[in-house]
Amino acid sequence: MKNIGAGQIALLVALGAMLILTGVWGFSVWGASSGVEMGKHGWIALGLGAFFSLLIGCGLMALMFFSSRSGHDDVADPFRQRDGEDT
């Protein structure tokens, strides 16, 4: 196993602190909004937002996959060698 340096430890500590703070913030907001009712239009907006976010995310991942498979990305990385190609 590779030794972890001081910079990597500091990065892990910072990311862990941000994760914990985000969880605490989310829990406090969840508790503060427990008495708020969401109407029919709110649920529709939530559903449409989630659906289109997933649609766009899946579409972009599919484009990345097909672009990588078709060889269009080879131009962007001239130092990458193709399989079976000698230098």
BELSUL-V563372 format. One record per run of one state. SS is the DSSP state (@ for helix, = for strand, . for the rest). FROM is the first residue (numbers start at 1). TO is the last residue. Records with the same first field share a line. If there is no record, write none. Layout:
SS = FROM-TO  FROM-TO
This chain:
. = 1-5  33-39  71-71  77-87
@ = 6-32  40-70  72-76
